Amino acid sequence: MSDRKIVHVIGTGTIGEPLIGLLSAKREQLGIDEVTFHKRTPLYTDRSKVFGLFSRGAKLAVDADRRADFKDMEMEPAFTAEDALERASVVIDCTPAGNENKEKRYLDFVSTTKGFIAQGSESGFGKPYARGINDAALKPGEDKFLQVVSCNTHNMAAVLDTFVHRIHGPESLESARFLCMRRANDVSQDAAFIPSPESGEHKDEKFGTHHARDVHRLYDTLGMEPNNIFSSAVKLNTQYMHLIWFDVRLNQPTSREQLLETIQQNDRLAVTYKQSMSQVFSFGRDHGHYGRILNQAVFCLPTLAVAREGHEIVGTCFTPQDGNSLLSSVAGALWFLFPNDYDDRIQALREFFFHEV
Ligand SMILES: NC(=O)c1ccc[n+]([C@@H]2O[C@H](COP(=O)([O-])OP(=O)(O)OC[C@H]3O[C@@H](n4cnc5c(N)ncnc54)[C@H](OP(=O)(O)O)[C@@H]3O)[C@@H](O)[C@H]2O)c1
């Protein structure tokens, strides 16, 4: 590992491409010296995005046996994959193979690298992390592997944090039910679109779908055990963003005013009067970082209702595409690099946190 602060991103897909762009655009303000990225497959269709990332200052690493193919396509690699791992201070894996890459490659660099991060699908890679939710669980010098939880896990964790933990505390939770209405695929993807809404199974006897289980695992890192939480999922025939319906029951009363005040006090959350995904998505396109807003959740105010004399909170909130996972990925990398002031440094991204959408 060099003395310089080098963040190396593996994968240039749905999550990797915007992350490399964000890190490169804000590199100096974040305190990072260099951003490098690994691309596995040399493709003419992907060349334009590689050139775009070059123009923002990021440097390409490729597998040694693909180097000539990348050069033939005029994508000039700066490093081999191995050299890039050797130089990196922090590695952010943005592939669906984070666990496999950990076993095959990362463990060889564990003594020289400050830390490794993988994404939502890679359960078991390391300590689950969502910025602002479980930062207190991170142990400098001890935690080397983090798993940034999925975008919907961020959103559901934010609902519990806002309406339960910040109002009457964790003990006030009686139960929480969530319905994740998921986009079929991302706007960048051609595959897996569906013609009509599709119901998901409840594969987990205790938590319903993996979403509530992941929220439980996230809070477990703080020694909390939100047990009576349950999620269901449906896939919608849209490419825009996810929407979550929640029903939170408390053993103490609250009010709509108190909920609104709590949301306002948290810069990770936004509110909106918009009720359609297209409208919220479009706001991101015009005001976010290449379309991404970095809020953890966007509460849909017209749907927010308090029932049963203040003991039940019902409503919906939008999951702004993958912005919350991008933010936690940057926050995790900064935590490895600057454990004492990473939260100050991340304020360089403030312009993409919105109070109202
Ligand atoms: N929170 C969110 O909103 C969100 C959104 C999307 C994804 N994710 C998470 O992010 C991760 C990646 O998903 P994605 O949708 O971004 O995937 P994707 O669009 O399919 O992109 C995968 C990328 O990883 C590369 N890759 C795949 N296997 C690799 C390997 N074994 N070694 C090196 N590179 C490899 C591919 O490279 P080549 O194309 O060059 O072969 C591609 O650049 C998953 O864990 C997923 O759960 C989260």
PDBQT file of the ligand as one rigid body, heavy atoms in Angstrom, charges set to zero:
ROOT
HETATM    1  N1  LIG A 401     -28.213  -0.337  -3.503  1.00  0.00    +0.000 N 
HETATM    2  C1  LIG A 401     -28.511  -0.265  -4.753  1.00  0.00    +0.000 C 
HETATM    3  O1  LIG A 401     -29.349   0.508  -5.171  1.00  0.00    +0.000 OA
HETATM    4  C2  LIG A 401     -27.811  -1.122  -5.667  1.00  0.00    +0.000 A 
HETATM    5  C3  LIG A 401     -28.044  -0.947  -6.981  1.00  0.00    +0.000 A 
HETATM    6  C4  LIG A 401     -27.380  -1.751  -7.804  1.00  0.00    +0.000 A 
HETATM    7  C5  LIG A 401     -26.512  -2.697  -7.296  1.00  0.00    +0.000 A 
HETATM    8  N2  LIG A 401     -26.304  -2.833  -5.992  1.00  0.00    +0.000 N 
HETATM    9  C6  LIG A 401     -25.382  -3.832  -5.480  1.00  0.00    +0.000 C 
HETATM   10  O2  LIG A 401     -24.155  -3.582  -6.116  1.00  0.00    +0.000 OA
HETATM   11  C7  LIG A 401     -23.540  -4.811  -6.488  1.00  0.00    +0.000 C 
HETATM   12  C8  LIG A 401     -23.296  -4.796  -7.976  1.00  0.00    +0.000 C 
HETATM   13  O3  LIG A 401     -24.536  -4.764  -8.664  1.00  0.00    +0.000 OA
HETATM   14  P1  LIG A 401     -24.713  -3.998 -10.046  1.00  0.00    +0.000 P 
HETATM   15  O4  LIG A 401     -26.167  -3.942 -10.325  1.00  0.00    +0.000 OA
HETATM   16  O5  LIG A 401     -23.932  -2.716 -10.059  1.00  0.00    +0.000 OA
HETATM   17  O6  LIG A 401     -24.066  -5.021 -11.047  1.00  0.00    +0.000 OA
HETATM   18  P2  LIG A 401     -23.876  -4.845 -12.601  1.00  0.00    +0.000 P 
HETATM   19  O7  LIG A 401     -24.519  -3.604 -13.105  1.00  0.00    +0.000 OA
HETATM   20  O8  LIG A 401     -24.225  -6.147 -13.209  1.00  0.00    +0.000 OA
HETATM   21  O9  LIG A 401     -22.304  -4.626 -12.722  1.00  0.00    +0.000 OA
HETATM   22  C9  LIG A 401     -21.423  -5.570 -12.246  1.00  0.00    +0.000 C 
HETATM   23  C10 LIG A 401     -20.020  -5.071 -12.510  1.00  0.00    +0.000 C 
HETATM   24  O10 LIG A 401     -19.155  -5.953 -11.848  1.00  0.00    +0.000 OA
HETATM   25  C11 LIG A 401     -18.191  -6.466 -12.757  1.00  0.00    +0.000 C 
HETATM   26  N3  LIG A 401     -17.957  -7.836 -12.341  1.00  0.00    +0.000 N 
HETATM   27  C12 LIG A 401     -18.839  -8.824 -12.228  1.00  0.00    +0.000 A 
HETATM   28  N4  LIG A 401     -18.248  -9.914 -11.719  1.00  0.00    +0.000 NA
HETATM   29  C13 LIG A 401     -16.964  -9.576 -11.492  1.00  0.00    +0.000 A 
HETATM   30  C14 LIG A 401     -15.854 -10.271 -10.981  1.00  0.00    +0.000 A 
HETATM   31  N5  LIG A 401     -15.963 -11.545 -10.622  1.00  0.00    +0.000 N 
HETATM   32  N6  LIG A 401     -14.681  -9.605 -10.861  1.00  0.00    +0.000 NA
HETATM   33  C15 LIG A 401     -14.567  -8.327 -11.266  1.00  0.00    +0.000 A 
HETATM   34  N7  LIG A 401     -15.606  -7.622 -11.776  1.00  0.00    +0.000 NA
HETATM   35  C16 LIG A 401     -16.777  -8.253 -11.895  1.00  0.00    +0.000 A 
HETATM   36  C17 LIG A 401     -18.765  -6.317 -14.138  1.00  0.00    +0.000 C 
HETATM   37  O11 LIG A 401     -17.683  -6.107 -15.002  1.00  0.00    +0.000 OA
HETATM   38  P3  LIG A 401     -17.724  -6.274 -16.578  1.00  0.00    +0.000 P 
HETATM   39  O12 LIG A 401     -19.055  -5.767 -17.063  1.00  0.00    +0.000 OA
HETATM   40  O13 LIG A 401     -16.603  -5.440 -17.054  1.00  0.00    +0.000 OA
HETATM   41  O14 LIG A 401     -17.544  -7.730 -16.846  1.00  0.00    +0.000 OA
HETATM   42  C18 LIG A 401     -19.611  -5.036 -13.962  1.00  0.00    +0.000 C 
HETATM   43  O15 LIG A 401     -18.820  -3.894 -14.158  1.00  0.00    +0.000 OA
HETATM   44  C19 LIG A 401     -24.469  -5.914  -5.995  1.00  0.00    +0.000 C 
HETATM   45  O16 LIG A 401     -24.006  -6.315  -4.716  1.00  0.00    +0.000 OA
HETATM   46  C20 LIG A 401     -25.792  -5.235  -5.837  1.00  0.00    +0.000 C 
HETATM   47  O17 LIG A 401     -26.579  -5.814  -4.817  1.00  0.00    +0.000 OA
HETATM   48  C21 LIG A 401     -26.932  -2.050  -5.168  1.00  0.00    +0.000 A 
ENDROOT
TORSDOF 0
